[in-house]
């Protein structure tokens, strides 16, 4: 079983594909495109040196707005 951060990145990529673009997903979930990019690429946080990850609270928020992420089965599964 893979770590939840990897699962969330993979499913985030599917949500972007489903939305048509990162900008479209950004509008749907109310998050900045830059923030989505940081999650998708696990960008290193300049202060902590750790990869940026999506919190469980944010994952649930995205699920509420899109219908799925890591708590539900994706439409492509």
Secondary structure, DSSP 4 states (H G I P E B T S, - for coil): ---HHHHHHHHHHHHHHHHSSHHHHHHHHT--HHHHHHHHHTPBPTTT-SBP---HHHHHHHHHHHS-SSSS--TT-
